[in-house]
Amino acid sequence: MGSKRRRENISDDAILGIDLGSTSTRVCLWCPKRKQEDIDVQNSETPGNVSKGDFPSVGYPFEPEGPVYLGSDFDPNRRPISLKYAFYALAEPDKKDDMLKQYVMATPLTSRRGDQDFRDRLMRGLRELFLVLRKEVDTTCRVQKLKISTVGISIPSQWTTDFEDVYRRIIVDVFEQSRDNIRFHTETEALAHVLLRNHRITLPECGDNMYEVYLFLDFGGHNMNGCIFNVVHGQDHDASFYRIEEPFGAGGGSEEWSYRVGEEFARRFRQQRRRSMRPEEWKAFADQFDNCKSKINPNNFNGPLNMAGWDITLDSAFISRSFEISHKNVLEEAKENIKIVSQIRGVTPYVIVSGGTANHKTVQDRLRSMCKDHGIGEPSFTNKWSISYASGRIARGVAYAAGSRLTFNQFLERGAAFGIQRRQNPTRGNGNPDGEWDSVAELLFNKSVQTALEVSAGSGRDEFKIICDPFFEPGETPNKLHFDHCYDFLLLGKLRRGDWKITFSVTGSQASPSLVLESSFAYSRISKNGKGRAVKTLNVGHYTTNPLPMSFDGGANCYFVDDEHFDSDQFCRPLPTRLTEDVTEAEFETPDDSEGEDHQSGCSDSEFVPVVGEYASSPNEVENRITNNATIAHQQNAGLATEFPTTRSRLVPDENCQAPVAAMGPSIPNAQPNELPRKEVNSPRSRYAKRVEVHGGHPLMTSRRPLDTGQDTRELSTAPVIAGLRRPEKPANYEHTAKVQVTRWVEAACDHPPFHGRSSKDA
């Protein structure tokens, strides 16, 4: 009896998913351990203006006293407004953009953001809303014997760190959760997770192709969010997916249309009645317009709009114009991304559309026309699918995303591979006039290749970066990664002239892995000294980075690295140690860099001078002692390693030489999880994204969603940082003196034609 009672008191960990919509809020619990369907926490009451099971998101903050959130009740004497709009007044949006201009329906709140008492009312309303959710969640957890371990929250892609900070404070306060257990994911990332996980049979498929590309567009009431996901089918027919490109979004939609029409109606009401509309009159008008606007065709709307009960009309031109203004941003954003996926070669892209605004026939017709104009099949509208409790799907999806965790070993076992990609400097009209990244990258690191990679930096003007293919499958060229399979991982910069060896190592624990990069170079030149003697100079250098924290993003389903403390100048241009030796006249006759001759691949082995002491006698031996011991063993029988070994050796110069070497990162077998600083996030790039544009590619976009600061030793942070935008400053004393002859890497290694577009190739 006692044993049975103890079993009954045991609770399993669950992930709580919360989707705060502008009209209603949805909540879901997901227990990965139980391998069962998720549990929708539904509202037992049924308000008339929201979907069954949803919790209304409306509050009454305009009065100085009284409760702000009334749940399913309605107060006819007070003016309601969505509490989701409160975040636009409580957060501090980026002053550099015009985001607030896209959310005019939040103006009644944002216009009073300087009033601290009013801000307190908004915070009170949000707390009251989430306290209602907490009560229902606690009841469900008791019945289902669950305890919350992680909270996943869906947010618009445009929300910045300040929005997350406000949201996080509320969740910590109401749900009594550690801030480290709170994960943010964009609304369409959540939508993609639930559709790709639970409704694969409903999504269109492209036959026997290994890859599928889906553009998800979620047209909510006050904004549209979108993202592109790649689905990869393995030989066992299981499908994995990861996000490519940045999540994107724009303000606008059906709620803005209602707001603009309502503001004009209220203005005419004041002119005619000599008074403002009372709250019950405002609600009556809003209900009437919301009920009829689905039948209004702004392209063919004749005659005025007569609202029953009032002798006030709105002309058709205004109704149509307000529709266009309210939907302009969201439709333009959708059109731009439909164009992007239409230029992906090798696959058939599909457009999946959801959200209340997308229920309007005119919006659907516009989207169909966009797809047709760009050669894509008709979009699929999820409101036509038979999905039980459809309004709760984003809450389910954000729970899945927040609960998605891979150790770095598992990421490698799944097929992840890292490579070094080059962008050759265009010189003299030769080589790379458009400044494109090479189509292939040399394999640097995966579960079976963990040795130093030799790289010839050529002139010292070429740019390099590390890219990652989450599902690398060696083909005819097993050591080549194709750029259109990859996303940007870390921008290295311009390696100085010479022959290089670069090592990718992983240190730390499975819960908190870090990247350590080692670089070494050797370069020789022949010149005459001041006495007229011919001498050969050998330059060698070495640099090791401190550990750079890595983290897994459940929304993107990929690993990223925090590059805040990555010193590109130190890595690419370490101060060299120089050794000289007299040479014969015959050797001096060979043209060298000082005489302005081009060098295609830096230096050959025969150009290096044997040296004594700790230096090697050839460029290939300069780094023979710098091995990649800090690697992850693929253990077939013992399972995945739980710690990464960190022992490594390094080059030690002759005692008379002063070669600067960066301090090695300490061995950290018991490392604590990384607290990553908030930074902008760049996205994984498009697989098979061979888009062709006349004037080259677009610049790499950055997400407005900053990274999470997770510290839980059991889990990794879910909003990582990836290098891609920042370009290292050129040293002030660096001069381009050599002529450059740039040669393309072997194009035959690439199975696809050249590409111009926004991807890892032209970030």
Residue pairs with C-beta under 8 A, 6 or more apart in sequence:
8 145
10 145
11 141
11 145
11 146
11 147
12 31
12 33
12 34
12 145
12 146
12 147
13 31
13 32
13 33
13 146
13 147
13 148
13 149
13 150
14 29
14 30
14 31
14 141
14 144
14 146
14 147
14 148
14 149
15 29
15 30
15 31
15 32
15 148
15 149
15 150
15 151
15 152
15 399
15 400
15 402
15 403
16 27
16 28
16 29
16 137
16 148
16 150
16 151
16 152
16 175
16 399
17 27
17 28
17 29
17 30
17 38
17 152
17 153
17 154
17 190
17 395
17 396
17 397
17 398
17 399
17 400
17 402
18 25
18 26
18 27
18 133
18 151
18 152
18 153
18 154
18 171
18 395
18 398
19 25
19 26
19 27
19 154
19 187
19 190
19 392
19 394
19 395
19 398
20 57
20 83
20 84
20 153
20 154
21 54
21 57
21 84
21 220
21 221
21 391
22 57
22 82
22 84
22 85
22 220
22 221
22 222
22 255
23 49
23 50
23 54
23 56
23 57
23 58
23 82
23 221
23 255
23 356
24 50
24 51
24 54
24 55
24 56
24 57
24 391
25 54
25 55
25 56
25 57
25 129
25 133
26 40
26 53
26 54
26 55
26 391
26 392
26 394
26 395
27 40
27 41
27 55
27 133
27 136
27 137
27 392
27 395
28 38
28 39
28 40
28 41
28 392
28 395
28 396
28 399
29 38
29 39
29 41
29 137
29 140
29 141
29 144
29 146
29 148
29 399
30 38
30 39
30 396
30 399
30 400
30 403
31 38
31 39
31 144
31 146
32 403
38 396
38 399
39 140
39 144
39 146
40 53
40 389
40 392
40 395
40 396
41 133
41 136
41 137
41 140
42 52
42 53
42 54
42 136
42 389
42 392
43 53
43 54
43 55
43 72
43 136
45 71
45 72
46 52
46 72
47 54
47 56
47 72
47 74
49 56
49 287
50 56
51 390
51 391
53 389
53 391
53 392
54 391
54 392
55 71
55 72
55 129
55 132
55 133
56 71
56 72
57 82
57 83
57 84
57 129
58 80
58 81
58 82
58 83
59 68
59 69
59 70
59 80
59 81
59 82
59 83
59 86
59 125
59 126
59 128
59 129
60 66
60 67
60 68
60 69
60 70
60 75
60 78
60 79
60 80
60 81
60 125
61 68
61 81
61 83
61 86
61 109
61 118
61 121
61 122
61 124
61 125
62 78
62 79
62 81
62 108
63 78
64 117
64 121
67 128
68 83
68 121
68 122
68 124
68 125
68 128
69 83
69 125
69 126
69 128
69 129
69 132
71 132
74 80
74 283
75 279
76 279
76 280
76 283
77 278
77 279
77 280
78 279
79 279
79 282
80 279
80 283
81 108
81 109
82 105
82 222
82 255
83 122
83 125
83 126
83 129
84 222
85 103
85 105
85 106
85 109
85 222
86 109
86 122
86 123
86 125
86 126
87 159
87 163
87 166
87 167
88 100
88 103
88 106
88 109
88 110
89 106
89 109
89 110
89 112
89 113
89 118
89 119
89 122
90 113
90 119
90 122
90 123
90 166
91 159
91 160
91 162
91 163
91 165
91 166
92 162
93 99
93 100
93 160
93 162
93 163
94 160
94 704
99 158
99 251
99 704
100 106
100 110
101 251
102 158
102 223
102 250
102 251
102 252
102 329
103 110
103 222
103 223
103 251
103 256
104 256
104 259
104 260
105 222
105 255
105 256
105 259
106 222
109 122
112 118
113 119
123 170
126 170
127 170
127 173
127 174
130 170
130 171
130 174
130 175
131 174
133 174
134 174
134 175
137 148
137 175
140 146
141 147
141 148
148 175
148 177
148 181
149 181
150 181
150 182
150 183
150 402
150 403
150 715
151 171
151 175
151 177
151 181
151 182
151 183
151 402
152 183
152 184
152 185
152 190
152 398
152 399
152 400
152 401
152 402
152 403
153 167
153 171
153 182
153 183
153 184
153 185
153 398
153 402
154 185
154 186
154 187
154 190
154 394
154 395
154 397
154 398
155 163
155 164
155 167
155 184
155 185
155 186
155 187
155 705
156 186
156 187
156 223
156 225
156 249
157 186
157 187
157 188
157 225
157 226
157 227
157 246
157 247
157 248
157 249
157 703
157 704
157 705
158 223
158 249
158 250
158 251
158 704
159 704
159 705
160 704
160 705
160 706
161 678
161 706
164 184
164 705
164 706
164 708
167 184
168 179
168 182
171 177
171 182
172 178
172 179
172 182
178 712
179 709
180 709
180 710
180 711
180 712
181 710
181 712
182 708
183 401
183 402
183 554
183 708
183 710
183 718
183 719
184 705
184 708
184 718
184 719
185 398
185 401
185 402
185 554
185 555
185 718
186 225
186 227
186 247
186 249
186 555
186 705
187 218
187 220
187 225
187 394
187 398
188 216
188 217
188 218
188 225
188 226
188 227
188 247
188 249
189 227
189 243
189 247
189 397
189 398
189 401
189 555
189 556
190 394
190 395
190 396
190 397
190 398
190 400
190 401
190 555
191 216
191 218
191 354
191 393
191 394
191 397
192 214
192 216
192 227
192 229
192 241
192 243
192 397
193 397
193 398
193 400
193 401
193 404
193 555
194 393
194 394
194 396
194 397
194 400
195 202
195 203
195 216
195 352
195 382
195 393
195 397
196 203
196 214
196 229
196 231
196 239
196 241
197 397
197 400
198 396
199 385
199 387
200 239
202 385
203 214
203 350
203 352
203 380
204 350
204 377
204 380
205 212
206 212
206 347
206 348
206 350
209 233
209 347
209 348
210 232
210 233
211 230
211 231
211 232
211 233
211 346
211 347
211 687
211 688
212 230
212 231
212 233
212 347
212 348
212 350
213 228
213 229
213 230
213 231
213 244
213 341
213 344
213 347
213 348
213 349
213 350
213 686
213 687
213 688
214 228
214 229
214 231
214 349
214 350
214 351
214 352
215 226
215 227
215 228
215 337
215 338
215 341
215 349
215 350
215 351
215 352
216 226
216 227
216 228
216 229
216 352
216 354
217 224
217 225
217 226
217 334
217 337
217 351
217 352
217 353
217 354
217 355
217 358
217 367
217 379
218 224
218 225
218 226
218 353
218 354
218 355
218 394
219 253
219 330
219 353
219 354
219 355
219 356
219 357
219 358
219 363
220 253
220 355
220 356
220 357
221 253
221 254
221 255
221 355
221 356
221 357
222 251
222 252
222 253
222 255
222 256
223 249
223 250
223 251
223 252
223 253
223 330
224 249
224 250
224 252
224 253
224 329
224 330
224 333
224 334
224 355
224 357
225 247
225 248
225 249
226 247
226 248
226 249
226 333
226 334
226 337
227 243
227 245
227 246
227 247
227 248
228 243
228 244
228 245
228 337
228 340
228 341
228 686
229 241
229 242
229 243
229 244
230 241
230 242
230 243
230 244
230 686
230 687
231 239
231 240
231 241
232 239
232 240
232 241
232 242
232 470
232 471
232 687
233 239
234 240
240 414
240 470
240 471
240 557
241 557
242 470
242 471
242 556
242 557
242 558
242 684
243 555
243 556
243 557
243 558
243 683
243 684
244 487
244 683
244 684
244 685
244 686
244 687
244 689
245 337
245 340
245 683
245 684
245 685
245 686
245 701
245 758
246 681
246 682
246 683
246 701
246 702
246 703
247 555
247 683
247 703
247 705
248 333
248 337
248 701
249 333
250 329
250 330
250 332
250 333
251 329
251 330
252 326
252 327
252 328
252 329
252 330
253 326
253 327
253 330
253 355
253 356
253 357
254 293
254 326
254 356
254 357
254 360
256 326
256 327
257 293
257 322
257 323
257 326
257 327
258 286
258 289
258 290
258 293
259 326
260 322
260 325
260 326
261 289
261 293
261 314
261 318
261 319
261 322
262 282
262 285
262 286
262 289
264 314
264 318
264 322
265 285
265 307
265 312
265 314
266 276
266 277
266 282
268 312
268 314
269 276
269 277
269 281
269 310
269 312
270 276
270 277
272 311
272 312
277 285
284 309
285 307
285 310
288 307
288 308
289 307
292 305
293 360
294 359
294 360
294 361
296 305
296 319
296 323
297 361
297 362
298 319
298 320
298 323
298 324
298 362
299 320
299 362
301 316
301 319
301 320
302 316
303 316
304 313
304 314
304 315
304 316
305 313
305 314
305 315
305 316
305 319
306 313
307 313
307 314
323 362
327 357
327 363
330 357
331 363
331 366
334 367
334 370
335 370
338 351
338 367
338 370
338 371
338 374
338 376
339 374
340 691
340 757
340 758
341 349
341 351
341 376
342 349
342 374
342 375
342 376
343 689
343 690
343 691
343 692
343 693
343 757
344 686
344 688
344 689
344 690
344 691
345 688
345 690
345 691
345 752
345 753
345 755
346 688
346 690
346 752
347 688
348 377
349 376
350 376
350 377
350 379
350 380
351 367
351 371
351 376
351 379
351 380
352 379
352 380
352 382
353 364
353 367
353 379
353 380
353 381
353 382
354 381
354 382
354 383
354 393
357 363
358 364
358 367
358 381
358 383
359 383
364 379
364 381
367 379
368 378
368 379
371 377
371 378
371 379
372 378
382 390
383 390
387 393
401 554
401 555
401 718
402 554
402 718
403 554
404 552
404 554
404 557
405 552
405 554
405 715
405 716
406 414
406 552
406 559
407 510
407 511
407 513
407 640
408 506
408 510
408 513
408 550
408 552
408 559
408 632
409 510
409 632
409 640
409 641
410 640
411 470
411 552
411 558
411 559
412 446
412 447
412 632
412 634
413 447
413 634
413 640
414 470
414 471
415 446
415 469
415 470
415 471
415 472
415 473
416 446
416 468
416 469
416 470
416 471
416 472
416 559
417 443
417 445
417 446
417 449
417 468
417 469
417 472
417 481
418 443
418 444
418 445
418 446
418 466
418 467
418 468
418 481
418 489
418 504
419 441
419 442
419 443
419 444
419 466
419 467
419 468
419 469
419 480
419 481
419 486
420 441
420 442
420 444
420 453
420 455
420 464
420 465
420 466
420 467
420 492
420 502
421 437
421 438
421 440
421 441
421 464
421 465
421 466
421 467
421 481
421 483
421 486
421 760
421 761
422 437
422 438
422 441
422 462
422 463
422 464
422 745
423 432
423 435
423 436
423 437
423 438
423 462
423 463
423 464
423 465
424 431
424 432
424 438
424 458
424 462
424 742
424 743
424 744
425 431
425 432
425 459
425 461
425 462
425 463
425 740
425 742
426 432
426 433
426 434
426 435
426 742
427 459
427 461
427 739
427 740
427 741
427 742
428 739
428 740
430 741
430 742
431 740
431 741
431 742
431 743
431 744
432 742
432 744
434 696
434 756
435 696
435 762
436 696
436 697
436 754
436 755
436 756
436 761
436 762
437 465
437 483
437 760
437 761
437 762
437 763
438 483
438 744
438 745
438 761
439 482
439 483
439 745
439 747
439 749
439 750
439 752
439 754
439 755
439 761
440 477
440 480
440 481
440 482
440 483
440 745
440 746
440 749
440 750
441 467
441 480
441 481
441 482
441 483
441 486
442 453
442 455
442 479
442 480
442 481
443 449
443 453
443 478
443 479
443 480
443 481
444 453
444 466
444 502
444 504
445 504
446 472
447 632
447 634
448 634
449 479
450 504
450 628
450 631
450 632
451 503
451 627
451 628
452 501
452 502
452 503
452 518
452 623
452 626
452 627
452 628
453 501
453 502
453 503
453 504
454 499
454 500
454 501
454 620
455 464
455 495
455 499
455 500
455 501
455 502
456 499
456 500
456 601
456 602
457 464
457 494
457 495
457 496
457 497
457 498
457 499
457 500
457 521
457 602
458 497
458 599
458 600
458 601
458 602
458 740
458 742
459 497
459 598
459 599
459 738
459 740
459 742
460 494
460 495
460 496
460 497
460 498
460 738
461 494
461 736
461 740
462 494
462 495
462 742
463 492
463 493
463 494
464 492
464 493
464 494
464 495
464 572
465 488
465 489
465 490
465 491
465 492
465 723
465 724
465 760
465 763
466 489
466 490
466 492
466 504
467 481
467 483
467 486
467 487
467 488
467 489
467 685
467 760
468 486
468 487
468 489
468 558
468 559
468 684
469 481
469 482
469 485
469 486
470 487
470 557
470 558
470 684
471 485
472 481
472 485
475 751
476 751
477 749
480 749
480 750
482 750
482 751
482 752
483 685
483 755
483 759
483 760
483 761
484 685
484 686
484 687
484 688
484 689
484 690
484 752
484 755
484 759
484 760
484 761
485 687
485 688
486 684
486 685
486 687
486 760
487 558
487 683
487 684
487 685
487 722
487 760
488 682
488 684
488 685
488 700
488 722
488 723
488 724
488 760
488 763
489 560
489 561
489 722
489 723
490 515
490 548
490 561
490 563
490 566
490 722
490 723
491 563
491 568
491 723
491 724
491 726
491 727
491 728
491 763
492 568
492 571
492 572
493 568
493 569
493 571
493 572
493 727
493 728
494 572
494 573
494 728
494 730
495 519
495 521
495 572
495 573
496 521
496 523
496 572
496 573
497 523
497 593
497 599
497 602
497 738
498 521
498 522
498 523
498 539
498 602
498 603
499 521
499 522
499 523
499 602
499 603
499 619
500 519
500 520
500 521
501 518
501 519
501 520
501 521
501 622
501 623
501 626
502 517
502 518
502 519
503 517
503 518
503 519
503 623
503 626
503 627
503 628
504 515
504 517
504 628
505 515
505 516
505 517
505 518
505 628
505 629
505 630
505 631
505 648
506 513
506 514
506 515
506 516
506 550
506 630
506 631
506 632
506 644
507 513
507 514
507 515
507 516
507 547
507 630
507 644
507 646
507 665
507 667
507 668
507 671
508 514
508 547
508 644
508 646
508 668
508 671
509 642
509 643
509 644
509 668
509 669
509 670
509 671
510 640
510 641
510 642
510 643
510 644
511 673
511 713
511 714
511 715
511 716
512 549
512 671
512 672
512 673
512 674
512 713
512 716
513 549
513 550
513 644
514 547
514 548
514 549
514 550
514 665
514 668
514 671
514 674
515 545
515 547
515 548
515 549
515 550
515 561
516 544
516 545
516 546
516 547
516 548
516 630
516 665
517 544
517 545
517 548
517 571
518 542
518 543
518 544
518 545
518 626
518 648
518 650
519 542
519 543
519 544
519 571
519 572
519 574
520 540
520 541
520 542
520 543
520 622
520 623
520 626
520 651
521 539
521 540
521 541
521 542
521 574
521 576
522 538
522 539
522 540
522 603
522 608
522 619
522 622
523 538
523 539
523 540
523 576
523 602
523 603
524 536
524 537
524 538
524 539
524 603
524 607
524 608
524 609
525 536
525 537
525 539
525 592
525 593
525 594
526 534
526 535
526 536
526 537
526 583
526 587
526 588
526 590
526 592
526 594
526 607
527 534
527 535
527 537
527 592
527 594
528 534
528 535
528 588
529 535
533 582
534 582
534 583
534 584
534 585
534 587
534 588
535 580
535 581
535 582
535 583
536 580
536 581
536 582
536 583
536 587
536 607
536 609
537 578
537 579
537 580
538 578
538 579
538 580
538 581
538 608
538 609
538 611
539 576
539 577
539 578
540 576
540 577
540 579
540 615
540 622
540 651
540 653
540 659
541 574
541 575
541 576
541 577
541 659
542 574
542 623
542 626
542 650
542 651
542 659
542 661
543 570
543 571
543 574
543 661
543 662
544 650
544 661
544 662
544 663
544 664
544 665
545 566
545 567
545 571
545 662
545 665
546 565
546 662
546 663
546 665
547 665
547 668
548 561
548 562
548 563
548 565
548 566
549 561
549 562
549 674
549 676
550 559
550 560
550 561
550 562
550 720
551 559
551 560
551 562
551 674
551 676
551 707
551 710
551 716
551 717
551 718
551 719
551 720
552 558
552 559
552 716
552 717
552 718
552 720
553 559
553 560
553 681
553 718
553 719
553 720
554 718
555 718
555 719
556 683
556 684
558 684
559 720
560 681
560 720
560 721
560 722
561 720
561 721
561 722
561 723
562 674
562 676
562 677
562 679
562 707
562 720
562 721
563 721
563 722
563 723
563 726
564 677
564 679
564 721
566 723
568 728
569 728
569 729
569 731
570 662
572 728
573 731
573 734
574 660
574 661
574 662
575 659
575 660
576 659
577 653
577 657
577 658
577 659
579 609
579 611
579 615
579 657
581 609
591 597
593 599
593 738
596 737
596 738
596 739
597 739
598 738
598 739
598 740
598 741
599 738
599 741
600 741
600 743
603 619
605 618
605 619
605 620
608 617
608 618
608 619
610 617
610 618
611 617
611 654
612 654
613 653
613 654
613 655
613 657
614 651
614 652
614 653
614 654
615 622
615 651
615 653
615 654
616 622
616 623
616 624
622 651
623 651
625 649
625 650
625 651
626 648
626 649
626 650
626 651
627 648
627 649
628 648
629 645
629 647
629 648
629 649
630 644
630 645
630 646
630 647
630 648
631 644
631 645
632 641
632 644
633 641
635 641
643 669
646 665
646 666
646 667
646 668
646 669
647 667
648 664
650 661
650 664
651 659
651 661
653 659
672 711
672 713
673 710
673 711
673 712
673 713
673 716
673 717
674 711
674 717
675 709
675 711
676 707
676 708
676 709
676 710
676 717
676 720
676 721
677 707
677 709
677 721
678 706
678 707
678 709
679 706
679 707
679 721
680 702
680 703
680 704
680 706
680 721
680 725
681 702
681 703
681 705
681 706
681 707
681 719
681 720
681 721
681 722
682 700
682 701
682 702
682 703
682 722
682 723
682 724
682 725
682 763
683 701
683 703
683 722
685 759
685 760
685 761
685 763
686 758
686 759
688 752
689 755
689 757
689 758
689 759
690 752
690 753
690 754
690 755
690 757
691 697
691 755
691 756
691 757
691 758
691 759
692 755
692 756
692 757
693 756
693 757
696 756
696 762
697 756
697 757
697 758
697 759
697 761
697 762
698 757
698 758
698 762
699 725
699 758
699 763
700 724
700 725
700 758
700 763
701 758
702 724
702 725
705 719
706 719
707 717
707 719
707 720
707 721
708 717
708 718
708 719
709 717
710 716
710 717
710 718
724 763
725 763
747 754
755 761
756 762
